[in-house]
Amino acid sequence: MRMMSATLIAVTVLAGAGLAKADAAAGWKAFHADDYAKAIKEFMPRVEQGDAAAQYWVGIVYYDERSDLQDYDEAEKWFRKAAEKGVVDAQRYLGEMYSKGHGLPQDYVLAHMWSNLAGMNGVKLGADNMAEVEKLMTAAQIADAQKL
């Protein structure tokens, strides 16, 4: 299931953000071969050009628990850049990071905000995370999140 989700996300994000086919294919292939350093190397030229899809994928490399490069601070940095450019899956991952306290202080208000953005843009996992986070929040916290 996870592989299928990653594949669907990859196709959607890469197609939508315009990564050059060669860069995308090489980076994505390296990621799925568990060659994370090569994946970063392949995506980095596009990242440096501000490509949101490449920024998202670099975030994935740093976030994935299988990666020997796992670094939540780096993941947050690249997810945030992509999320601010409208990459909804990056918004979803920021929501998850805030809800679980992965590399960020656990903050249900920000988890709700990012997850809600993703959910409103069609990412079911974002909406699901928001619903789970709401169960842990006070009414005042939910109101604060909705103001953001």
C-alpha positions in Angstrom: 0.0 0.0 0.0 2.8 2.4 0.9 4.6 1.8 -2.4 1.3 2.4 -4.3 0.7 5.7 -2.4 4.3 6.8 -3.0 3.9 5.9 -6.7 0.7 7.9 -7.0 2.2 10.8 -5.2 5.3 10.7 -7.4 3.3 10.7 -10.6 1.0 13.5 -9.4 3.7 15.7 -8.0 6.3 15.2 -10.7 3.8 15.7 -13.5 2.2 18.8 -11.8 5.4 20.6 -11.0 7.2 20.1 -14.3 10.4 18.3 -13.3 12.5 17.5 -16.3 11.9 13.8 -17.2 15.5 12.8 -17.0 16.0 14.4 -13.5 12.7 13.0 -12.3 13.3 9.5 -13.6 16.9 9.3 -12.2 16.0 10.7 -8.8 12.9 8.7 -8.4 14.7 5.5 -9.6 17.5 6.1 -7.1 15.0 6.7 -4.3 13.2 3.5 -5.0 16.5 1.6 -5.2 17.3 2.9 -1.7 20.2 4.9 -3.1 19.3 8.1 -1.2 22.5 10.0 -1.7 22.1 9.5 -5.5 18.5 10.6 -5.3 19.5 13.8 -3.6 22.2 14.4 -6.2 19.8 13.9 -9.0 17.1 16.2 -7.6 19.5 18.9 -6.3 19.9 20.8 -9.6 16.1 21.2 -9.8 15.9 22.1 -6.1 18.4 24.9 -6.6 16.2 26.2 -9.4 13.3 26.4 -6.9 11.4 23.4 -8.4 8.7 22.6 -5.8 8.4 18.9 -6.8 12.1 18.4 -6.4 12.0 20.1 -3.0 9.2 17.8 -2.0 11.2 14.7 -3.1 14.3 15.8 -1.2 12.0 16.2 1.8 10.8 12.6 1.3 14.4 11.3 1.1 15.2 13.0 4.4 11.9 12.0 6.1 11.7 8.3 5.1 12.6 6.0 7.9 14.4 3.7 5.5 16.8 6.4 4.4 20.3 6.3 5.7 20.1 10.1 5.3 17.0 10.5 7.5 17.1 14.0 9.0 13.9 15.5 10.2 15.3 19.1 10.2 16.2 18.8 6.5 12.9 17.1 5.7 11.0 20.0 7.4 13.1 22.6 5.5 12.3 21.1 2.1 8.7 20.2 2.8 8.1 23.7 4.0 9.5 25.2 0.8 7.4 22.9 -1.3 4.3 23.4 0.9 4.5 27.1 0.6 4.5 26.7 -3.2 1.3 24.7 -3.0 2.6 21.1 -3.1 -0.3 19.5 -1.2 1.6 16.3 -0.2 4.3 18.5 1.4 1.6 20.2 3.4 0.3 16.8 4.5 3.8 15.8 5.6 4.3 19.0 7.6 1.0 18.3 9.3 2.2 14.8 10.2 5.5 16.1 11.5 3.8 18.6 13.8 1.3 16.1 15.0 3.9 13.5 15.8 6.7 15.9 16.9 9.0 14.5 14.2 11.8 17.1 14.1 9.5 19.8 15.2 7.9 20.6 18.6 4.6 18.8 18.7 2.0 21.5 17.9 -1.5 20.4 17.3 -2.6 23.8 16.1 0.0 23.8 13.3 -0.6 20.1 12.6 -4.3 21.0 12.1 -3.5 23.9 9.9 -1.2 22.1 7.5 -3.3 18.9 7.5 -6.4 21.0 6.8 -4.8 22.7 3.8 -3.8 19.3 2.4 -7.3 17.9 3.0 -9.0 20.9 1.4 -6.9 20.3 -1.6 -7.9 16.6 -2.0 -5.3 14.8 0.1 -7.3 12.2 2.1 -4.4 11.5 4.4 -4.3 15.2 5.3 -8.0 15.2 6.1 -7.5 12.0 8.1 -4.6 13.4 10.1 -6.6 16.6 10.8 -9.5 14.5 12.2 -7.1 12.5 14.4 -5.4 15.7 15.7 -8.8 17.3 16.5 -9.5 14.5 18.9 -6.5 15.7 20.9 -7.2 19.4 20.8 -9.3 21.7 22.9 -12.1 23.8 21.3 -9.8 26.9 21.7 -7.0 25.2 19.9 -9.3 24.2 17.0 -10.5 27.8 16.8 -6.9 29.0 16.7 -6.0 26.6 14.0 -8.9 27.7 11.9 -7.8 31.3 12.1 -4.4 30.5 10.5 
